[in-house]
Amino acid sequence: MEGHTQWMSDDGDDDIDGDDDGDDDGGDDDNEGDGEDAPHDNGEEVEEDGAHVDGDQEGREEHAADEDMSRNTPLTAAVQDRHVQELLLSNTSTDPKIAGRRKAKLDQLEPGSDINLYLELLKEELVTLWEEGIETWDAYGQETFRMKAALLTTVQDYLGYGYIACQVCHGHKACVRCMEKTPFLQLGKDPGSSKTVYMRHRMWLPKNDPWRKRGDLFNGKDEVEGPPPRRSGEEIDTLLKNWKDCPPAGKIKMQKRKKGDKRKKKEPGPLLGVWKRRSVFWDLPYWKILGTPHSLDVMHITKNVCESLLGTVLNMPERTKDGSKARHDLMALDIRKELHFTQVDQETEEEETDGRKRKRVAKYVKLLAPPASL
């Protein structure tokens, strides 16, 4: 019977699915008042045509069950999220537009400095381990004891250092050791590289080191100053506690402008140009007395320096740092004159640039050309 579901029943109950929705009270029950269609006492199975299942109601029940599952299981809730579904579907897509949108949404899902919001639970467990401890089984002594623990340092790459410590790791004050006293030099734009460089690394050498007076090999100046004084943990803790405009954990929301106020209110800038937020680890009672609370992973630093060094020495096109912009930077700083651009180098660079432009134009023209069949 189209649009209905036929059920096999032994007891004549029309509400087979157990829903007390009052369907047996309507006029759709063909067995009501009809003694001939009643089930036999000998247990013979009788096919009943009166049990109707509402498709819309069944769909609502399944949707409610799905909602209960999503509330109880965080994984299903995440999979049912519209943005996550788009990412999962576009993971196998070959369309460049979909792949570009996927990359942009993945960038939005990265916690960045908001990772402190997720580290709150870790911080609470670390406080419990330090103040109360936990019962631990001693396999050698065959007894339990109360164990206390402390987090001495975190290990990550330079970008992760900025996220975990909530410090600026790029720009004019990117040094996590010098902080607001980072010596930097901003290079010019075209034809230069427009990069921010840190050239006074000889300040860390001993005062009598002969390399301090070899400015001809570096920035053209002798280095007579020493490294800036290092801030103590107690000093940093006091600065962050007294920071009134410190953003809370989570996303920073832009403040709405008041009526009649034409100036756009921006989010608070980093404290002294260094700290973007107050890390949750400063809530640990012992954090301010640690000498090295955050450490850098030497593997990543060694890899990057080695790739740049070998790429420049071997003149690898994709790895070398010795390019036209670097030569123009040397000319702007008036150092290493033996590496400056000559008239021949300038003409060669212009020819190579024109050649690359012609190849690029030819490639685009080829893509825009109509098919041969037309």
VMD Tcl script that draws the C-alpha trace (Angstrom):
set ca {
  {0.00 0.00 0.00}
  {1.69 3.14 -1.22}
  {2.69 5.68 1.42}
  {2.15 3.27 4.32}
  {4.17 0.59 6.05}
  {2.63 -2.82 6.66}
  {3.48 -4.48 9.94}
  {3.20 -8.04 11.26}
  {1.64 -8.17 14.70}
  {0.53 -10.84 17.15}
  {-1.37 -8.70 19.61}
  {-3.21 -6.31 17.30}
  {-1.51 -3.21 18.69}
  {-1.33 -0.59 15.96}
  {1.37 1.45 17.72}
  {4.16 -0.90 16.77}
  {7.00 1.60 17.17}
  {6.09 2.39 20.74}
  {5.08 6.05 20.11}
  {2.18 7.20 22.26}
  {1.03 9.76 19.71}
  {-2.62 8.80 19.67}
  {-2.69 7.35 16.17}
  {-5.03 4.59 17.33}
  {-7.70 7.17 18.12}
  {-8.14 8.31 14.51}
  {-10.30 6.90 11.77}
  {-7.41 5.33 9.93}
  {-7.58 2.11 11.95}
  {-9.35 -0.41 9.71}
  {-9.54 -2.99 12.51}
  {-11.55 -0.84 14.88}
  {-15.04 -2.24 15.30}
  {-14.40 -5.07 12.85}
  {-14.44 -8.40 14.57}
  {-13.63 -10.42 11.48}
  {-10.16 -8.88 11.17}
  {-9.31 -9.41 14.84}
  {-6.34 -11.67 15.58}
  {-7.13 -15.34 16.28}
  {-6.61 -16.89 19.68}
  {-4.37 -19.61 18.30}
  {-1.56 -17.16 17.75}
  {-1.90 -17.05 13.96}
  {-0.12 -14.04 12.52}
  {-2.43 -11.61 10.84}
  {-1.28 -8.89 8.49}
  {-2.60 -5.53 9.56}
  {-2.91 -2.62 7.21}
  {-3.90 -0.02 9.76}
  {-0.53 0.87 11.30}
  {0.50 4.04 9.49}
  {3.92 5.62 9.93}
  {4.19 9.36 9.49}
  {7.31 10.11 7.41}
  {7.65 13.65 8.69}
  {7.32 12.61 12.31}
  {9.87 9.84 11.83}
  {12.28 12.35 10.28}
  {11.82 14.67 13.26}
  {12.52 11.80 15.64}
  {15.73 10.92 13.77}
  {16.77 14.59 13.79}
  {16.17 14.75 17.56}
  {18.26 11.63 18.04}
  {21.04 13.18 16.01}
  {20.88 16.32 18.15}
  {21.17 14.22 21.32}
  {24.18 12.43 19.85}
  {25.83 15.72 18.89}
  {25.31 17.07 22.37}
  {26.79 14.00 24.01}
  {29.73 13.45 21.64}
  {32.08 16.37 20.85}
  {33.46 14.57 17.80}
  {30.05 14.27 16.14}
  {29.34 17.89 16.97}
  {32.55 18.92 15.25}
  {31.82 16.79 12.18}
  {28.31 18.25 11.91}
  {29.73 21.77 11.86}
  {29.21 23.38 8.46}
  {32.76 24.69 8.16}
  {34.26 21.32 9.11}
  {32.05 19.55 6.57}
  {33.22 21.93 3.84}
  {36.84 21.25 4.79}
  {36.29 17.48 4.72}
  {34.50 17.62 1.36}
  {37.03 19.96 -0.22}
  {39.93 17.80 0.99}
  {39.52 15.60 -2.09}
  {38.59 18.39 -4.49}
  {40.85 19.33 -7.38}
  {39.21 22.71 -7.95}
  {41.81 25.44 -7.17}
  {39.09 27.79 -5.88}
  {37.85 25.21 -3.38}
  {41.43 24.42 -2.36}
  {42.09 28.13 -1.79}
  {39.00 28.49 0.39}
  {40.06 25.37 2.27}
  {43.49 26.84 3.03}
  {41.94 30.13 4.20}
  {39.58 28.32 6.56}
  {42.38 26.14 7.88}
  {44.29 29.33 8.69}
  {41.26 30.60 10.58}
  {41.10 27.37 12.60}
  {44.68 27.79 13.83}
  {44.60 28.93 17.45}
  {47.69 31.16 17.31}
  {47.91 33.30 20.42}
  {44.44 32.08 21.44}
  {46.04 28.76 22.38}
  {46.07 30.07 25.96}
  {42.34 29.46 26.03}
  {43.03 25.74 25.57}
  {45.97 25.72 27.98}
  {43.75 26.70 30.91}
  {42.97 23.03 31.63}
  {46.66 22.15 31.51}
  {47.44 25.01 33.88}
  {44.85 23.79 36.39}
  {46.37 20.29 36.35}
  {49.87 21.73 36.82}
  {48.68 23.75 39.82}
  {47.17 20.60 41.31}
  {50.39 18.65 40.74}
  {52.42 21.38 42.47}
  {50.20 22.18 45.45}
  {48.41 18.90 46.22}
  {50.12 16.17 44.23}
  {48.63 12.84 43.23}
  {48.80 9.34 44.65}
  {51.40 7.34 42.70}
  {52.34 3.67 42.93}
  {55.98 2.86 43.69}
  {56.67 -0.45 41.96}
  {60.01 -0.91 43.75}
  {58.79 -0.16 47.25}
  {55.36 -1.74 46.66}
  {53.60 1.26 48.17}
  {51.91 4.49 47.19}
  {53.25 7.98 47.75}
  {52.10 11.50 46.97}
  {54.03 12.80 43.95}
  {54.40 16.48 43.13}
  {55.67 17.82 39.80}
  {56.57 21.12 38.14}
  {56.89 22.31 34.55}
  {60.47 23.55 34.11}
  {60.44 24.62 30.45}
  {58.59 24.32 27.15}
  {60.32 23.36 23.87}
  {59.09 24.64 20.50}
  {60.25 26.42 17.36}
  {60.46 30.21 17.13}
  {56.89 30.69 15.92}
  {55.58 28.39 18.64}
  {57.63 30.36 21.17}
  {55.62 33.46 20.26}
  {52.33 31.60 20.64}
  {53.10 29.88 23.95}
  {54.80 32.89 25.58}
  {52.35 35.38 23.98}
  {55.29 37.45 22.72}
  {55.95 39.19 19.42}
  {58.24 36.99 17.31}
  {58.54 39.12 14.17}
  {59.06 42.77 13.32}
  {61.18 45.38 15.04}
  {61.10 43.74 18.48}
  {61.25 40.09 17.54}
  {64.16 39.05 19.76}
  {62.78 37.12 22.72}
  {65.97 37.91 24.67}
  {66.43 41.65 23.96}
  {62.65 42.28 23.89}
  {61.89 46.02 23.62}
  {65.61 46.84 23.22}
  {66.08 44.74 20.11}
  {68.56 46.46 17.72}
  {67.01 46.33 14.26}
  {67.54 47.87 10.84}
  {64.73 48.38 8.33}
  {65.92 48.04 4.74}
  {64.46 50.09 1.92}
  {61.90 48.98 -0.62}
  {62.40 48.47 -4.35}
  {64.93 47.79 -5.58}
  {65.81 46.60 -2.05}
  {64.29 43.73 -0.12}
  {62.32 45.81 2.44}
  {63.29 43.34 5.18}
  {63.89 43.87 8.88}
  {67.40 42.68 9.76}
  {69.34 42.38 13.02}
  {73.02 43.08 12.36}
  {74.45 43.85 15.78}
  {74.98 40.25 16.88}
  {78.63 40.99 17.73}
  {77.45 42.66 20.97}
  {77.30 39.18 22.50}
  {81.03 38.62 22.00}
  {83.56 39.28 24.81}
  {84.63 42.91 25.03}
  {88.19 42.15 23.92}
  {87.21 40.01 20.97}
  {88.97 41.18 17.73}
  {85.81 40.66 15.68}
  {84.25 43.65 17.41}
  {86.57 45.91 15.39}
  {86.00 44.23 12.01}
  {83.14 46.44 10.90}
  {84.29 46.12 7.28}
  {83.02 42.54 7.27}
  {79.66 43.37 8.81}
  {77.72 46.65 8.98}
  {80.70 48.97 8.51}
  {80.87 49.96 12.19}
  {82.81 48.77 15.20}
  {80.76 47.21 17.98}
  {81.53 48.76 21.36}
  {78.33 48.07 23.28}
  {77.37 44.98 25.20}
  {74.06 43.10 25.24}
  {71.03 44.76 26.86}
  {70.21 43.76 30.45}
  {67.90 40.80 30.82}
  {64.52 41.20 32.50}
  {63.91 38.92 35.47}
  {60.81 36.79 35.86}
  {59.59 38.86 38.81}
  {59.87 42.05 36.74}
  {57.94 40.57 33.81}
  {55.29 39.18 36.16}
  {54.79 42.62 37.72}
  {54.51 44.29 34.31}
  {51.88 41.83 33.10}
  {49.86 42.01 36.32}
  {49.72 45.82 36.13}
  {48.74 45.82 32.44}
  {45.22 47.25 32.56}
  {44.47 46.75 28.85}
  {45.63 43.14 28.78}
  {43.33 41.22 26.38}
  {41.57 38.19 27.88}
  {42.04 34.66 26.58}
  {40.19 34.00 23.34}
  {39.44 36.07 20.28}
  {39.85 39.82 20.60}
  {36.62 41.56 19.61}
  {36.69 45.01 18.13}
  {34.94 47.58 20.29}
  {32.00 49.35 18.71}
  {32.27 53.04 18.10}
  {30.10 55.33 20.15}
  {27.60 57.53 18.44}
  {29.30 60.63 17.11}
  {32.79 59.17 17.53}
  {34.46 59.17 14.11}
  {37.64 57.51 15.27}
  {37.84 53.75 14.90}
  {38.81 52.02 18.12}
  {41.54 49.47 17.59}
  {42.47 46.49 19.69}
  {45.13 47.18 22.33}
  {48.68 46.90 21.07}
  {51.40 44.76 22.64}
  {52.77 45.87 25.98}
  {56.08 47.66 25.28}
  {55.78 46.23 21.79}
  {56.60 42.75 23.15}
  {53.73 40.99 24.99}
  {50.48 40.42 23.16}
  {48.75 38.77 26.14}
  {49.49 37.39 29.56}
  {50.33 33.71 29.26}
  {48.40 31.32 31.50}
  {51.70 29.89 32.72}
  {52.28 33.07 34.75}
  {49.50 31.81 37.06}
  {51.80 29.00 38.18}
  {53.33 29.94 41.56}
  {56.88 28.98 40.51}
  {56.90 30.34 36.94}
  {58.45 33.71 37.74}
  {61.53 32.15 39.38}
  {62.43 29.92 36.44}
  {65.59 30.90 34.57}
  {64.53 29.52 31.18}
  {60.76 29.00 31.11}
  {60.71 28.64 27.29}
  {63.30 26.93 25.09}
  {63.88 26.86 21.33}
  {64.10 23.66 19.32}
  {67.64 23.60 17.93}
  {66.66 21.22 15.13}
  {64.51 23.80 13.31}
  {67.09 26.59 13.72}
  {69.93 24.36 12.49}
  {67.91 23.22 9.50}
  {67.00 26.76 8.39}
  {70.52 28.13 8.83}
  {72.07 25.14 7.08}
  {69.70 25.41 4.11}
  {70.38 29.13 3.70}
  {74.15 28.71 4.07}
  {74.49 25.79 1.66}
  {72.05 27.34 -0.79}
  {74.10 30.54 -0.92}
  {77.51 28.82 -1.14}
  {76.36 26.39 -3.82}
  {74.33 29.10 -5.59}
  {71.15 27.03 -5.61}
  {68.46 29.07 -7.41}
  {65.67 28.24 -4.94}
  {67.80 28.39 -1.76}
  {70.36 31.12 -2.27}
  {70.10 34.43 -0.42}
  {72.43 36.16 -2.87}
  {70.00 37.81 -5.26}
  {69.50 41.16 -6.91}
  {67.64 42.60 -3.91}
  {70.46 41.56 -1.56}
  {73.02 43.30 -3.78}
  {70.91 46.47 -3.80}
  {70.72 46.34 0.00}
  {74.53 46.26 0.17}
  {74.68 49.28 -2.10}
  {72.17 51.17 0.07}
  {74.20 50.41 3.22}
  {77.47 51.22 1.43}
  {79.19 48.06 2.68}
  {80.94 45.13 0.94}
  {81.66 47.16 -2.17}
  {83.17 44.14 -3.90}
  {79.65 42.69 -4.03}
  {77.92 45.77 -5.42}
  {76.10 45.71 -8.73}
  {78.12 46.75 -11.78}
  {76.77 48.10 -15.05}
  {77.12 44.64 -16.60}
  {75.19 43.04 -13.72}
  {72.46 45.64 -14.11}
  {72.08 44.95 -17.82}
  {72.09 41.20 -17.22}
  {69.40 41.54 -14.56}
  {67.23 43.63 -16.88}
  {67.59 41.06 -19.66}
  {66.68 38.20 -17.31}
  {63.70 40.15 -15.99}
  {62.48 40.90 -19.52}
  {62.94 37.25 -20.46}
  {60.89 36.07 -17.49}
  {58.16 38.58 -18.34}
  {58.03 37.42 -21.97}
  {57.75 33.78 -20.88}
  {54.97 34.66 -18.45}
  {53.04 36.57 -21.11}
  {53.48 33.75 -23.63}
  {52.16 31.27 -21.08}
  {49.04 33.35 -20.44}
  {48.43 33.86 -24.17}
  {48.67 30.13 -24.70}
  {46.09 29.50 -21.98}
  {43.71 32.08 -23.46}
  {44.07 30.80 -27.03}
  {40.92 29.15 -28.47}
  {40.95 25.39 -29.07}
  {42.22 24.11 -32.42}
  {38.80 22.56 -33.15}
  {37.26 26.02 -33.43}
}
mol new
graphics top color blue
foreach p $ca { graphics top sphere $p radius 0.5 }
foreach p [lrange $ca 0 end-1] q [lrange $ca 1 end] { graphics top cylinder $p $q radius 0.2 }
display resetview
